[in-house]
Amino acid sequence: MRDILFTRTDQRLGEFAVRPLDLGTDTELLHGWVTHPKASFWMMQDADLAEVADEYRKIDEHPHHDAFIGLHRGRPAFLVERYDPARVELVGLYEALEGDVGMHFLCAPTATPLHGFTRAVITTVLAFLFQDPAARRIVVEPDVRNTAVHALNAAVGFEVHGPIAKPEKEALLGTCTREQFAATRGANA
């Protein structure tokens, strides 16, 4: 099994884990996820396999951006991207602070949804990112129309700072400190 970087057990849904993305074996999986109709906010609907591979190769090679595969009960179930928002995605669009960590996540499409799964995924992602003692605040910038993610973000402690204009979308800037996350019981859920 590939190197597991983080594990967490959800009381109801079982084990979640995070491992590094492996472009050699994960590209087809990612392509299916990011081009699925439910991933419309990922903005890769029309990407072919080579374009997805190229995008994630760029992330893999970038010194301030990386990607991971999240597992549920040992099977690939979600994608995580971590980035330095002072150098990627949000450069000049907000006041970056020391310890800020940018985050994107995407749940794999499924024909059999599990109640509470996406909440368990975002909880896992934040717990994974906050395991780094240098991480003080998680920063997100979802599309303003993505109301489902706004609700999830609020549930795990994100504070909304308002809309910002990015080249590809109108985004809703939000941040979550370690303390805000812990206050939602997310760190222990």
Order of alpha helices (4+ residues) and beta strands (2+ residues): beta-beta-alpha-alpha-beta-beta-beta-alpha-beta-alpha-beta-beta-alpha
